[in-house]
Amino acid sequence: MSVLLQVIALFTKIPIPERIGFDAERMRKGVRFFPVAGLLVGLLQAAVAVLAMRFFSREVAVALSMAFVIHLTGGLHHDGLADTMDGILSARRREEMLRIMKDSRIGTHGVLALILSLLLKFLFLLEVEESLLIRILVVLPVAGRTSMAVMLWGSRYAREEGLGNLFIGKTLPRDSIYAGTVGAILLYILTGLPGVSALVLILFMMLLFRGHLEKLLNGLTGDTLGAMNEMAELLFLPVFLLLPQGGGLL
């Protein structure tokens, strides 16, 4: 339980009791809890949407739920997406890409990536049938964090130090498999076989993206994990909607 609480504290702004502390060694086992942390984020996101829809339109409710998640997570994964795109789209050498990604300032590619990802996610969510919307809001963070956990299997770290060093290159295959299984079960419970099928497809896409990152950077960083989370959440929506029975489940 303490490891789960540490993972929640790492990926959100939810405080944990000081007595729990922080143990880097135990945190490496926290990969298996990524989908559960995603479930918590998803439940809170859905709760905000349900509350907002009592007073506002569906469009406003979706926008508010997305804004809430950014606040809840401190924009951690969005920052990773922006930094990653600034780096890998800079057409520089590996060392320069890594330096750009570490820079606290955001560039044109990062801004465009954030704007497009948020806009597309908002528009795709509006395409989801109303009867499915709340469940989709719950499963999106699960799909994103499951993707991160699975992509850590066999990964290597591109830097000498950093936040990603907690997991990258140190995750055991059984922890990634455990997380992938838990994520698939949660998606099946909430969205049935279309949800699981969409997860499998985006994992394949993320595997291709990971290969591209490893070619450019010779490994992964914490920023690239955040980028994978955001990309997996975004890609899950059109894939799910395009699958037979996906958009019209139940």
ABEGO torsion letter per residue (X at the ends): XAAAAAAAAAABABBBBAAAEBBAAAAAAAAAAAAAAAAAAAAAAAAAAAAAAAABBAAAAAAAAAAAAAAAAGGAAAAAAAAAAAAAAAGBBAAAAAAAAABABBBAAAAAAAAAAAAAAAAAAAABBAAAAAAAAAAAAAAAAAAAAAAABGBBBABABEAAAAABGABBAAAAAAAAAAAAAAAAAAAEAAAAAAAAAAAAAAAAAAAAAAAAAGEBBAAAAAAAAAAAAAAAAAAAAABBGAAABX
